[in-house]
Amino acid sequence: MFWKYIEKISWFKVIHHFLGMKHKCLDMQIVYKGANVFGAEWSWDRYCCHAGPRCEIEVLGVEFNMEIYDYRHWNYAENRFYFDEEPELSWIGYKGYTEQDFWRDIEKTAEVHHLDEDYFCRCQAVFMEDKEEHTEEARKRNEEAYTEYKRKVAARVQAIDWNLVKYARVPGERKKRPVRRVKGNTIGVKEFRVEQKLPANLVISLLDLYDKDDNLLNRAGDYQ
């Protein structure tokens, strides 16, 4: 009866312009996940998209999550958040936004914020680098790399004796997660009270696998 009500817990609240700050959000959530008896984690992301402090506490599978973040994207080329008027490359082609629109908004940004004369040149360099990454040659290279990755993972899935696999760990963590073969290439990974059923290729790519004596059978880092 106790778990019947606990498992239904799901609440969240987002407060925009937190404490009057233009670009800040407070995101709060209480939800049942069933992953840990107890767990606590906090982090403070900086110099990236949606930067800010984040805290998670889990008790009997119920996760309390609070995060304050800046909802602007980070301009890695300029090492700062994007200005409100400043366009992002990903906008081009979205809802009729053209390259002409992009460069017009770049000029507007430079004028409004009195940016140095090299700003336009840096934007051109980033634009050309992005075009290089989306050429047919680059696409073929990425496809070849992904095909090789899938081949390597598939071969490893077949080589593992899943009857020997008893536990899994997230690389760098000590917590053990019981593992069992459900059917075919579907693997069950237990998290406190919830068992996730995942494809074997995903399991070996994300988790280190161990036998009952804690001997390492597969290292997830080999597939990164």
DAZI-V687818 format. One line per field, one symbol per residue. burial: # if it has 16 or more other C-alpha atoms within 10 Angstrom, else .. A space follows every 10 residues. Layout:
burial->???
This chain:
burial->.....#.... .....#.#.. ...####### ######.... .......### ##.#.##### ########## #####..... ##...##... .......... .##.##..## .......... ..#....... .......... .......... ..#..##... .#..#####. .....##### #....##### ##..#.#..# #.######## #.....#### ....
